[in-house]
Amino acid sequence: MPIYSYKCKKCAHAFDINQALSEDALTICPECKGNLIKVFGLGDVTFKGSGFYKTDNAASPPKNSSSSES
């Protein structure tokens, strides 16, 4: 289940909650009953293993047999 972050517009109370994708977004602050907004931020992503760099799977540049021209 994904974790969503919310912040209250009225009292600035911020919290995270596990919600299913099928659930509606929360709209009421549990602290002051004000309006909530969903906070979007950078997610934590960790890439491990090969294949994540430009050079890992990049095609080799074509080799030119005549590298010097006169």
C-alpha positions as a Markdown table, in Angstrom:
| # | Residue | x | y | z |
|---|---|---|---|---|
| 1 | Met | 0.0 | 0.0 | 0.0 |
| 2 | Pro | 1.4 | 3.4 | -0.9 |
| 3 | Ile | 2.1 | 6.1 | 1.7 |
| 4 | Tyr | 0.7 | 9.5 | 1.1 |
| 5 | Ser | 1.7 | 12.8 | 2.8 |
| 6 | Tyr | -0.9 | 15.4 | 3.7 |
| 7 | Lys | -0.7 | 18.9 | 5.2 |
| 8 | Cys | -3.4 | 21.1 | 6.6 |
| 9 | Lys | -3.9 | 24.5 | 5.1 |
| 10 | Lys | -5.3 | 25.9 | 8.3 |
| 11 | Cys | -3.0 | 24.6 | 11.1 |
| 12 | Ala | 0.0 | 23.2 | 9.0 |
| 13 | His | -0.4 | 19.8 | 10.7 |
| 14 | Ala | 1.5 | 17.3 | 8.4 |
| 15 | Phe | 1.3 | 13.6 | 8.5 |
| 16 | Asp | 1.8 | 10.4 | 6.4 |
| 17 | Ile | -0.8 | 7.7 | 6.0 |
| 18 | Asn | -1.0 | 4.3 | 4.2 |
| 19 | Gln | -3.9 | 4.3 | 1.7 |
| 20 | Ala | -4.9 | 1.9 | -1.0 |
| 21 | Leu | -5.0 | 3.3 | -4.6 |
| 22 | Ser | -8.7 | 2.8 | -4.7 |
| 23 | Glu | -9.3 | 5.0 | -1.6 |
| 24 | Asp | -10.4 | 8.6 | -1.9 |
| 25 | Ala | -7.9 | 11.3 | -0.9 |
| 26 | Leu | -8.3 | 12.7 | 2.6 |
| 27 | Thr | -9.8 | 16.2 | 2.8 |
| 28 | Ile | -10.3 | 17.0 | 6.5 |
| 29 | Cys | -7.5 | 17.5 | 9.0 |
| 30 | Pro | -7.8 | 15.2 | 12.0 |
| 31 | Glu | -6.4 | 18.0 | 14.3 |
| 32 | Cys | -8.5 | 21.1 | 13.5 |
| 33 | Lys | -11.0 | 19.9 | 10.8 |
| 34 | Gly | -9.4 | 22.3 | 8.3 |
| 35 | Asn | -8.8 | 21.5 | 4.6 |
| 36 | Leu | -6.0 | 19.1 | 3.7 |
| 37 | Ile | -3.7 | 19.2 | 0.6 |
| 38 | Lys | -1.8 | 16.2 | -0.6 |
| 39 | Val | 2.0 | 16.8 | -0.5 |
| 40 | Phe | 4.1 | 15.6 | -3.4 |
| 41 | Gly | 7.8 | 15.2 | -3.0 |
| 42 | Leu | 10.8 | 13.3 | -4.3 |
| 43 | Gly | 10.5 | 9.6 | -3.7 |
| 44 | Asp | 13.3 | 7.5 | -2.4 |
| 45 | Val | 14.5 | 5.5 | -5.3 |
| 46 | Thr | 17.6 | 3.2 | -5.2 |
| 47 | Phe | 19.0 | 1.6 | -8.3 |
| 48 | Lys | 21.1 | -1.5 | -7.7 |
| 49 | Gly | 22.9 | -3.6 | -10.3 |
| 50 | Ser | 24.0 | -3.0 | -13.8 |
| 51 | Gly | 22.0 | -1.4 | -16.6 |
| 52 | Phe | 21.4 | 2.0 | -14.9 |
| 53 | Tyr | 24.1 | 4.0 | -16.5 |
| 54 | Lys | 24.4 | 5.4 | -20.0 |
| 55 | Thr | 27.5 | 3.3 | -20.6 |
| 56 | Asp | 26.2 | 0.0 | -19.4 |
| 57 | Asn | 24.1 | -0.9 | -22.4 |
| 58 | Ala | 25.1 | 1.8 | -24.9 |
| 59 | Ala | 26.0 | 0.6 | -28.4 |
| 60 | Ser | 29.7 | 1.0 | -29.2 |
| 61 | Pro | 30.4 | 3.9 | -31.6 |
| 62 | Pro | 31.1 | 2.7 | -35.1 |
| 63 | Lys | 34.8 | 2.1 | -35.7 |
| 64 | Asn | 36.2 | 3.9 | -38.7 |
| 65 | Ser | 38.9 | 2.0 | -40.5 |
| 66 | Ser | 40.4 | 5.2 | -42.0 |
| 67 | Ser | 40.8 | 7.4 | -39.0 |
| 68 | Ser | 43.2 | 9.9 | -40.7 |
| 69 | Glu | 42.3 | 11.8 | -43.8 |
| 70 | Ser | 44.8 | 13.5 | -46.1 |
